[in-house]
Amino acid sequence: MEARIKEALKTKKLRATGRGGSGCINEGEAYETDDGEVFIKRNSKPQARTMFDGEFAALKAILETETVRVPKPYVVVDNPSGGAALVMESVRMRQLSRHSELLGKQLASMHLHNSRKRDEGSSVHGSRNESGYVDQFGFDVTTCCGYLPLDNSWHDDWVEFFCRQRIDAQVRMAQEKYHDREAPELWSLLVHKVPSFFEGLEIEPALIHGDLWGGNVAEYEDGPIIFDPASYYGHAEFDLSIAKLFGGFDGKFYSAYFKAIPKAAGFEKRLDFYHLFHYLNHWNHFGGGYRSSSLSTMRRLLK
């Protein structure tokens, strides 16, 4: 693996600095190279290449908006013994604090980037490029929320996209993995009610981070930085769901965001619905501890 990374980066030096940043999915560490520091994420799972290819594409897409900083992705390298590695820019980060308000402003700007492309008059149907407005929901490549792949096949309708390619996929996974019967029963009832959560709302595809919890945001000297994206073109409100669910964002962040993108009617109900995805995704990642939250959310939404 080391030889492949050296070859890809065209460096003779690849020395660990001792600065790590491992999470619950991947191992990560900073390395010195001939041209400065890089950060390398590793994963030994068979699906690592898919996961890192998706993250590479997501980081590149966010980078191209020129709105909020992300680490620049350099290359994805296969591990001969299994798995893969993602090499990216190394950024000295600290916990988000001083630049919280700026993050709210920049996140809103990222969410509005696609609509600005529409106003410029360009259009791309079911795809993304540097100059085009994206008029569908999805993404060009598979991205992963955690290590589970997301079906990003393009779709014209957001509600159908989210129901079929997010919630239904997670419910079926829980049914197969845990032989759970109650989740699919509740979902079969709830799916008919979901359109009412979006009545009167016109949703425009927005490039979203996709996994914006407090552990995936930070700041450096000059501003905020976000990382570990599971991006696709979706509903901008979705990014606020896991932010609200697990915390880590203060009032200044939300005030700045909602100043740029005011809350639409029914926001809280939709946020609760979006929480369902994260509960189900955590259930499928980490086990039955999230089953209760998943089921209680569905029951609450059915009332």
N, C-alpha and C positions, 0 to 999 in steps of 0.2 A: 504493500500500500504506500509506504513512504517513497519508494522509487517512482511510483506512478504519479504521486503528487508533485515530486520534484520535477519530473518530466513535463507535467502539465503547466507548472508555474515557471519552468525554465530557470530553476534555482539550484545551486549546489548546496546551499545551507538550508536546513529545516530543523530548527532546534526549539524544543518546548520551552516556553517562558515560565511555566508554573502557574500562569493565570488561567483558571478554568471557568466554565459556565455551564456545567451539565445540568440537565433537567430530568424529568421523569420518563422521557422518551429517548433522548439522545445524549451522548457524551460530547463535550466540547472543550477545546483548549486553544490558547493562542500560541503561535509559533513565529520565530524569527526566520526571515528568508533574506536572500540577497537584496531584495527591494523593500525591506521593511516587514512589519508584522502582518500576519493573516490570522484569521480565526477558522478553525476546522471543526466541523460537526461530524460525528461518526455514528453509524448505526449498523448493527450486524444482522438485522432482520432481512428476510428475502425481499420484502417490499421497500427496502431503503432507497433504491434507485428511483422508484416512482415517487416516493415521498420527497426526496431531495430535488428531483427534476421539477416537481410542482412548486416547491419553495423557491427554487431559482427563478422560475417564470413569474411567480408572485412578487418577489423582491424587484425584479426587473420592471414589472408593470407599475409598481408603486413608484419606483425611482423615476420612471419616465413622466410621471405626473408633475414632478418638481414641486411637490407640496409639503410632504413630511419626510424627514430623513429616515432611510433604512440602510443597513449595511450593504455595500455593493457586492453582488455575487460574482465570483470569478469562474468557478468550474465545479462540476460534479465528477467524481472519480469512483470507479468500481473497485471494490476490494477483492483481490483474487480468492481470498478465503471465505468470501460471503459478505454481503452488505455493500455499503457505499459511504462516501464522504462528500460533504459540501464545503468548499473553500470560499471564504468571503472576507470582506474587509474587517479588520480588527478595530473596534471602537472602544475607547475607555469610557465606560458608562457608570452612572450612579443612579440611585433610586429617584424616580420622578418626584420633583418638589417645586423648584423655582420656575420651571417652564411648563407647569400644568395648564395654565391659561392658553399659552401658545399652542400646546398640543390640541386643545379643543378647537382652536381656530384653524389649525393646519389639517386636522382630520376632516372637518367640514369642507375645507377646500378640496381635499382629495375626493370626498364624496360628490362634490359638485363638478369635478373635472370633466366627467363625461357629458354633462349637460352643457358645459361651455363648448365642447366640441360640436354638439348639436347646433348651438347658436352660430357657430362658424360655418355651418352648412354642409359639413362632410358627413358621410354615413357609411357604415360597414355593417352588413347584415350577418349576424351570427358569427362574428369574429372580432379580432382586435388588431389594430396596427397603430403606428405612432401618430397618425394624423386623423384617424377616423372615429366618428361617433358610433358607439355600439348600441344597437337597438334591440338586443335580446338579453336574456338572463343565462349565465353560464360562464365558461372559460375555455380557452383553447386547449388546455391540458388538465389532467387530473391533479387536484391538490388534496392534501390530507389535513384533517383536523385531528391532531394527535398523530397516530399512525394509521388511522382508518381512512381509506380513500373516499373522496367525494365524487359523486356522479355530476360532472359539470356539463353534460350534454346541453346544447343550446335549446332554449324554450322561449316562446313569445309571452307567456303568461306567468307572472311571478307566483301567484298563489298555487297554481298547478305545479310549477317547478318545485316550490318549497315543500308542498305536501308529498309529492311523489318521490323526489330525488333527495330529500332530506329526512323528513319525519317518517314516511313509510319505510324508507330504507333502514332507518335505525330501529324501528319497531320490528321489522322482519328479522333483523340481525339478533335482537334480544330474544325473539321467539325461537330462532334456530339455536342460539348459543345457550340459553337458559331454560328452554322449553316453557317459556312463560305464555300463559293464555290470556291473562287479564289485560295486558298492554294492547294486544291486537283487538280485543273486544272493545275497549274504551276508544281506541283510535278509529275503529269502524263507525262509531257514533260521532266522534268529534269532527271527523273530516268533512261531514256535511254542514257543520256549523262554521267552519273556518272562513268561508267567503264573507260572512257577516262582519268579521273583524276588519275587513278591508273596504267596506262599503263607502263609496264616495271618494276613494283615495286613488289618485293617479300615480303609479309607481314607475319611476324612470330608472333604468339600470345604472347602478353606481358601482365603481370599483371599491370593494370593501376589503378590510384586513382579514376578517373571517374568524379570528380567534383572539380578540382584543381584550384579554384579561390583564390584570395588573402585572403579572409576571412577564408579559410580552411588550412592556413599555418601559422606558427609562429616559434619562437625559444625559447629555454630555455638556461641555462648557457653554456651547453656543445655542443650545435648544434641545427639543425632545427628539427621541428616536424610537421607532417601533420595529419589531422583528418577529421571527417565527410566524409569518403569515400563512393563512389557508385561504387565499384570495379567490374571488370570482366576481362577476358582475351580478349584484343582487340588490336588495333593499337596504338603503343606508341605515335604517333603524336597527338592522340586525347587529351591527357592530356595537351598539350600545347595550345589547342584551347581556352579554357575558361580562361587560364592564360593570353593569349594575349588579349582576348576580354575585360576583366574587369581590367587588370593591376595588380600592386602590386609586380611585379617581375622585378629586375633590370638587367642591362647588364651583371653583373658578373654571375648571375644565368644562363642566356642563353649561355654565353661563355663556362661555365663549362659543361653544358649539351651537347652542340653541339661538344665539344671536344671529348666527349665519344661516341656520336651518331650523326655523321654529317648529315646535311640536305640532303634529297634525292631530286632529280629533281621533280618539281611540288609541292613542299612543300606548297607554299603560296596558291595555288589553293585548295589544300585539306584542308588547315586550314580554308579557307572561307567556304568550304562545311561543315566542322565540326562545324563552328559557327552556321550554320543553326539549328543543333540540339538544341543548347543552347537557341537560340531565340525562337524556337517552344516550348521548355520546359518551358521557362519563360512565354510565352504567355498562356500556359495551366495552369500555376500556378497563375499568377498575373493579367491576363486579357489582354485587347486589346492594351495596350501600346506597346507590343512587336509584334503586328501584322505587322506593317509597316516594321520593321527590317526583319521579317521572309520572307515577300513577296519580298522585295527589294533584299535580298540575293539570292533568287531563280531566280529572273529576271537577276541579274548580272551573275550568274553561267550559265545561258542559252545562254549568248552572245558568 
